[in-house]
Amino acid sequence: MQTTKKMAIAGLLAALGVAASAFYIPVGASKCFPVQSMVNILAGILLGPAYAVGVAFVTSTLRILLGTGSLLAYPGSMIGALCCGLLYKYTGKLSLTYLGELFGTGVLGALAAYPVVTLVLGKQAALFTYVVPFLISAFGGATISIFLVGILRRTKVFQKLVPGAKL
């Protein structure tokens, strides 16, 4: 896929993530944001790991600047996006891509949030404090993605966006 097309899709996905940032589920001290997980999965499938991480970074940064996100958005979204992109790139399996989001955001991202909370934000937290909230968010986003990707596959949208896609 040409760079201009990738940049346009990345911009649209980041805009979707920012526009939908008003929709979140409060769980403990974190905001569960399932749309970000959905965006991670779509970016990983359509654009690959590097662009997916870029989309997650831009979305998180804009959400923080607009006051709809926190610094915890960085580790969860970026690690989840990387896992989605890598798993789809190397396996071409959607099921592993969805699991990559669950593990990347829900476990690895949650564990990476610990030093952000304790060192950057100066708050006390247990190492596994954010695993449940991040897993809830990632599960919601993966569930939305399963339905959305299914619809997009049936309507041949993916084949038009990414000719030769492994879908």
C-alpha positions, 0 to 999 in steps of 0.5 A: 500500500502506498504511503499516502494511503497509509497516512490517510487511513492512519489519520482517520483511525486516530480521528475516530479514536479521539472523536470517540474518547467521550465513550469510556467505562470507569473502572477503579482509577482508570478509564476503560476505553474500548474504542482505542482497542478497536482502533489498535486492531484495525490499524494492526490489520490495515497498516502494520505494526509501525503505523499501528503504534503511531496511530496509538501514540497520536490518539493518546497524545490528542486525548491527553491534550483534550483532557479525555485521556491520561498518561496511562493511555500510552503504555496500554494503547501502544503495546496493544497496537504493536502486538496486534500489528506483529501478530497479524503481520506474521500470522495473518490470523485474525483470532491471534490479532484479537488475542494480541490486543488482549495480551498486549493491552490487558497484561503487558500494557497494564504492567507497563502502566505501573512505572508511569503511575509510581514514578511519573504520577507519584502515586502508590499502586500495586503492580497488577492494579491495572490488569483488570481494567485494561483487560476489560477495555481490551476485551470490549474493543476486541469484541467490537472489532470481531463484529466490525471486521466481519462486516467489513470482510463481507462487504469487501471493504478490506479488499478495496483498502488493502488489495491482497490482504490476508482476510 
